[in-house]
Amino acid sequence: MSKVDVIILGCGAAGMAAALAAHEAGAKVALIERGDRVGGTSAISGGVIWVADNPRMRAAGMTDSRADALAYFRSLAHGDLVDDTLEAFVDKGPEALAFLESIDALKVAILPGYPDYYLDRPGAKPEGSRALDHDLFTLTELGEWAEKIYAVEEPKPLMLRETPLGGASALPPPEVVRQRIAARQCGFGQAMVARLLKACLARGIEPILGVDTRRLARDGTRITGIEGTQKGAPFTLLASRGVIIATGGFEWDTELRQTFLRGPVTAPASPPTGTGGGLKLAMAAGAKLGNMTSAWWAPTLVTPDQPWASGEQRAQIILIERTVPHSIMVNRSGRRFCNEAANYSALGGVFHQFDPSTYDYPNLPAWLIFDAQYAERYPLGTRQPGEPMPDWVMRADTLEGLAEQIGIDSAALSRTVARFNSHADAGHDPDFGRGSSPYDHFYGDRTREGAAVTLGAIRQAPFYAVEIASGLLGTNGGPRTDGKARVLGHDGQPIPGLFGAGNAIACPTGGIYAGAGGTLGPALTFGYIAGRTAALANA
């Protein structure tokens, strides 16, 4: 029977950070992955990492502090923060990033001008600098392992900061993009996962793929390893110091989603790898749970012509599409119901508004309404400006005809658009304040000035509509940990030999998505903490 010091379950950003931290602390590690590819949600993400007072900020002479970061989070709290884990993230985040950069597992830069999401709160940084982007990585450096990265067949030959998503006004020239594709250069989450994987392989940490972990082995109260199958054969591995759960969320498990999440979820933006395997293992071990009704909410756009390779429905988060001019979102009553340009995590919650008189969710279904000006100038999903609209986008020559197609009251939609147009012409949205925050401007049309970066009338036929779903980037609930990433039991004491990180645990920041990278910052930090803690357990 094989034995190592530390087992890590899950080969995403948190899991690989944990493996590297444990290895560098002197432990022999095994990195276990249920699927046949690595990276999961991390690989298809934008890859942005949010960490206060991070090393890149310090190098640039930008100021931040522990006090500012804690004040910012606590001003947003709704009873979901635990001081121990929040302070561990704030305190150890810079150290975790410095460690990963020092071993060439990350190569990051400040995402210029990307503000925190809640600029009216103490400690927020309107000038940005807490959000970090990845430099390009050349996949050929990984050899045959490059093909093991999730969705690697969908190249991302850009850094986020070179795109409108990262604040750029235009993409690099097409010839540059073609050269990068030919050279197999990538950015975004692909670059993050690839660098982490390269660092693991350089240390002899080769992921063990296709292992379905069914049980945690125990010796009395202590977790001592895993039991499961690999390609149908029994698989057992012992760990003298412990097991780290970093398997991702549970948003793709229908039963777990129905049991725990507080509102409707129709279209996750994550790949179908988050099935709650780690959560089930932790529950069987007697873990105390936290944040279980919460998730990284986001409005999403289903792309029916682009399913996942495994056949599941695919959706993507919408950012630019709902922020640029000549567009609004309306509900089933044909009325606007939010500031369309607000940050996606907070905006996702508006779909959970419940009307007791109708016993229903009035903002579902929701529709993005836009006109010919929008179609000519702005993207929709993977469709670029000026390209034909996909067949699944509704189209009509009049607003009344469009309303009939999507099943909402035509008079109500016409009134809503007329009211919005008058406000757009005036450059002010008194109904929802769209365009009043610097964040509202970040994803808008920066060739325009003032509130016009996001406010523009909807007047030119044809008119279009596409359904917006209640989605999420992943769940953020799971076993509670302490600030050392030790999983806690129902008595509040650590379960010996069990640790956790990433979306598999109750997030250290509760349900608060502080800014771009609000998932990956805590994931990498607690991966680092878990790896070090586990490596030094019983050493």
N, C-alpha and C positions, 0 to 999 in steps of 0.2 A: 504494500500500500504506500503510495507516494506521500511525501510530506514536505511542506515549506513552512516558512515563518508566518507569512501573511497571504491570504487569498483576497483578491479584489473581484467582486462580481459587477460586471458592466464595463464596457470599453468605450465610453464616451469621454468627454473632457474631464469630468470629476474622477472617473475611474483611473484614467491614465495619469492624472496629476497625483492621485493617491499612490499608484504603483511607483512612480518616480520618487516621491517623497519617502516612501518606505524603503526603497532600494538604497537611496543615498544615506539613509539613517542606519544602514547596515543589515537590513533584512533581506532574506531570500523570498521573492514574491512570485505569485502566479496570478496572471490576469485572465479572467474567465469571461467569455462572451456567449450569450445564448444563440445569437444569430450567426450567419456566415459572413457578416461584414462588421466593420467597426465604425464608431462615430455616432450613429443614430441621429438624434435630434441635434446634437452639436454640429454634425457635419453639414446639415442642410440649413443651419442658422446663419444669420448675418455675422456671427462670431464676435460681436462687440462685448467687451468686458468692462463692467462698472466697478471701480474700486476707488474709494476716497484716498486722498493723499498718496497717490501711487508714484512709483519711481519715475515715470515719464514726466509727471507734473513737477516733481522735485528737480529733475534735470533741466526743465524749461524755466525754472525760477517761479513757478506758479504756487500760490499759497493755498493751503487747505489745512485742516486740523481734525483731530479726533472729536473735539467738542462740536465743531460745525457739522460733522457727519452724524453724530448722535442726535444733535438737536434737530436736524433735518428729518431723520427717521421718526423720532418721537413726536414730532409735530403732525405726522401722518398716521399715527397709531390709532387703531380702533379696538384695542384690547387683544391684539394678536402678536405683540412683541414679547419676547423673553430676554431679559437683560443679558443673561449669560451668553447666549448664542449671538445676539446682535453685537455685543461688545467684542466677542471673539472675531467676528467677521471684520469689523472696523479695524481692530488692532492687528490682526494677522493678514489682512488682505494685501497690504504693501509688501510684507515679508514673503508671502506666497508668490506674488508676481516677480519679485526680485530673484527668488530661488529658481523659478521656471525659466526666466530669462538667462540666468547665469549658467544653466546647463543646456542652453539652446533649444529648450522645449517650447518657447514662445519668442516671437519677435514682433513687438507691437509699437504703435505710435498713437499720439493723441488724435482723436477724431475732431478736427478743428471746428470750434464754434458750436458743438452739439450741446445744448443746454440740458440741465436736469429737468425733470418733468413738471415739478411743482415749484415754480419760481417765486410764489408768494410766501413760501415757508422759510423759516430761519435756517441758515446753513446751506441753502441751495446755491448752486454756481451757475448763474446765467450765461457766463462765458464758456461753459463746458469744461473740459479737461479731465473729468473723472471717467469718461467713456473712451475706451482704447480700441483701435483697429489693428488688423494684422497686415504685415508686409506679405508680399507674394512668396509663394513656395513652389519649387519645381518638383512635380510628382515623380519624375524619373529617379530622383534620389532615393525613392522607396523601393525600387525594383518591382518585383511581383506583388509586393504588399500594397502598391498603389491601387490595384484593382479591388482591394478588400475594403476600401473606404466607401461608406454608404453614399449612393447616388453619384459616384465619381464619374459616371457616364454623362452627367450633366455639368459641363465645364463652367467654372466661374472665374474667368481670366481677368478679374478686376479686383482692386482693393475697394472696400466700401467707400472710402473717402474720395474715390474717383467717380462715384455715381451720385445721382440725385438723392438716393437713399442716405448717403453720407454727407450731403450738403453741397456737392459739386453742381455747377450749372450745366455741364455737358459731359458726355462720356469721352474717353480717349478716342483718338482717330481709329476708324475701322481696321486700318492696316496694322496698328499696334495690337489690337485685340486678336487679329488673325495670327500674328507672330507669337503671341502668348499662348494661344490655343495649340499651335504647332509645337511649341516648346514645352507644353503641358504645365504651364504656370497657373496657379490658382490663388484666390484670395478668400475672403469671407470665412465661414466656419470650416470650409475644406482646408484652408491653410492652417488653421489652428489644430485641427485633428491630425493633419499630416505631420506637422512639426512635433506634436506630442508623441505620435506613433514612432517617428524617426528616433526621438530621444529614448523611447522605450526599447526599440530594437537595438540601438547602439549599446545598451546595457544588458543585452541578452534577455530582455523581457519580451518574449514573443507571445502575443495573445493566443489563447487556446479557444478555438471557435467551436460553435455547435454544441455547447454543453448546456443542457436543460437541468438547472439545479432544482431538485424537488424538495430537499430537506437540508436543514442545518444540523450537522452532527454535534452532539453534546457529551460532555463528561460532567455529570451532575448539573450544576447551573452554568457551566462554562461552555461557550461555543468553541468547538475544536475542529471544524472543517465543514465540508459539503458532501452531499450524496445526490446523485442524479444519473443522467444518461448522456451519452455522446454517440450520435448516429445509431441509436437503438441499443447500444451496449452499456452496461453499468459503468458509472464513473464515480469514483470516490477520491477525495483529496483531503488530507489533514493539514491543519495549520496550528503551529505551536503557540502563536501569539494572537491570532484572531482572524476574523472575516470582516471585510468592508463591503457594505451594500451600496452600490452606485449604479443601479440598474435603470434609472429614469422613472418617469411617472406612470400613472395608471389610466390615462385618458382614453386608451383604446380598448379597455376592458369594460364591456357594457354593464356587467353586474356591479363592478366596483364604482363605476361612474354613477349608476343609478342609486347606489347605496349612500355615497358620500357627497357628491357635488350638489351645490345649493340651487342651481338653476339649469335651464336648458342648454345643452351642448349639442349642436348639430353638425359641426364641421371643424374638427381639430386641424391646426396647421402643422402639426408634428407628423413625422413618418409613423407608420403603424407598428413601431417597436415598443411603445410605452404601454405595456399590458399588465403592469403591476406585480411582476414576479417578485421583486424585492420587498414590496409591501406585504405580500402574502407570507414570505419567509419571516419577516419581522413580527407580524402578528402571531404566527405560530410559536415564535420564541418568547412571546409575552411582552412585546414592546408597547410602551405608552405612545399614543398617537397624538398628532397635532396638525392644525391647519387643514383638516380633511375636507372642509366644505369649500376650500379656496383653490384657485388656479391662476395661471398667468393668462387672464382673459384677453381676448382680442377679437374685433370684428374680422371675419374672413370671407373670402370669395372662393366658391367652389368652381373648379375648372373641370367640367365633366369630360372634356376631350383629352385630359392629361392625367389619368389615374396613376397611382403608384404602380411600380413594376409588378407588385404582388396582387394587383387588382383592386385594392381598396380605393374608395373615394379620396380625392386629393383636394386640398384647399390651401390657400395662401393668405397670409395677413395682408390687409390693405392699408397702406399709409398714404402714398402720393395720391392714389385714386380718389380719396374722399377729401383731400385737402386742397387740391388745385381748384382754380376758378371754374365757373360754369357747371357746378355740380352741387347737389344737396342729397341728403338722405331723408326718406319719409317712411312712416310706418303704414300699417294696414288701413289707417284712416286718412291717408294722404297728407299727413302733417309732419313737419320737422319735429324732432324730439331731442336734439342734442347739438352741441358744437361739433360739427363733423371733423374739425381739425384737431380735436383734443388728443392727448396721448392714448395709445391703443389699450393699455392695461386698464386705465380708469374708464375709458369709453366702453369696454367690453361689459361692464356692469350694468349699463343702461338697458341691455337686452333682458335683464333679469327683473326689471320693474314689473310688479304684479298688480293687476286691477281686481280688487275684491268684488266689485259689482258684476264683472263679467267672468270672474274666476279664470283669468287668462293673462297671457303676456301680451300687452297691447303693441309692443314694438317689434313683434315677430309675426309674420315676416316683415323684413325691412328691405327697402329698395334704394339703390343709388340711381339718381336721376341726373342725366346730363344731356348736352346738346351737341350740335355739329361743331361748334367752336372747340369744345373739349375733345371730340373725336379726332379733330385735325391736329391738336397740339400736344395731347397728353396720353400716357400709356394706360392700358387696362390689363392687369396681369402680365402675361408674357407678350401681349399684343402691343406693338409700338405705334407711336403717333402716325396717322395717315394710312396705316394698314387696314384691310377690311376687318369689320367686327366679326367675332366668332358667331356661329349660328345660334348659340344659346343666349345671346344678348337680345333683349326685346327692342323693337324699333317701330316708330310710327311717325307720320308726317305732322301729327298734332298731339298736344298733350292729352286731349280727350281720348284719342285713339290709343295712346300709350296706356292711359289709366284703365281702359277697357281690357287691354291685353293682360295687365298684371292684376286685375280684379280689385281695383280700388275706386272710390268715388271720384268721378272726373271733375266735378265742381270743386271738391275739396282740394284736389291736386292743383287745379288752375289757380285757386285762391292762394295756396301756399307758394307757388312759383311767383305769382304776381307780387306778393308781399316780400319775398326774398329778393326779387329783382329791384324793388324800390330801395331796399336797404343796401344792396350791392352797389347800386348807382350812387348812393350817398356815402359809401365807404364805411358803413358802420352797421353792425348786427345787434340791435338792441334785444333781440329775443334770446340769443345764446352766446353772444360775445365772441363769435368766430372772428379771428384776426386780431384780437386784443392782446394775445400773449406772444412773446418771442418764439415759444415752441410752435404755435400755430403757423408761424412763418417758415419754419425750417423745411417742411416738405412742400411748401407752396411754390408758385411760379416766381422765381427770384428775378426774372426780367422785368417784373412789375414793382411798383412802389407802395409802401404803406399796407393797408388792409387789402388792397387789390391783389396782393400775392395769393390770397385765398378766396377773396370775394369777387365774383363775376356773374353777371346776369345770365339766365338760361332763356335764350330767345330764338336761336337759329335752328330751324328744322334741318334734318330730322332730329327727333328726340329719342333718347335711349333709356333703358332701365335694366339693371342687373340686380339679382337678389343678393343681399348681404346676410351672412349667417352669423349665429352666435357661436364663436369659436374660442380657441385657446392655443397658446404655445406649448403648454404642458401643465400638469398639475404641480402644486407645490406643497402638498401635504404628505405625511408619512410618519414614520417613527420619530419621536422626540429624541434629540441628542442634547448633551451638555456642550459647553464651549470647547471641549476636547474631542468632539465628534463621537463620543461614546453613546451608543443607543441606550436609552433609559427604559427600565421596566415600569410596571404599574405602580411600584412603590417609590418611584422617582430615583432609584439607584441604578447605576450602570449595569447592564447585562454583561458579565465578564466575557471578553473575547468578541464583542459585536460592536461594529462602528458603522457610520453612514455618511454619505455626502450626495450632493446634487439634488435633482428632483425626486429622488427616492426618499428623502427625509423631509420633515417639517422645516421649511426654509428658515434660515436664521433671521431673515428680514420679514417674517410673517407673510402677509399678503401684499406687502409694499414693493412695488416695482419702481425703484427710485429714479431710474433713467435708463437710457439705452445700455444694454448689457446687464440689466438687473437680475437676470437668471444666472449667467455665466460667471459673474463676479463671485457670488456666494458659492457656486459649484466648485470652481477651481480652488477657492480658499479653503473650503471644508474638505475637499479632496486632499489638499496639502496637509491640513491639520490631522485628518483621519490617518493618512499614511504615516506620519511621524508618531502619532500616539500609538498606533498599532505596532509599529516597529519597535518601540521602546517598552511595550508591555511584556513583562516577564523576561526581559532581555538579560 
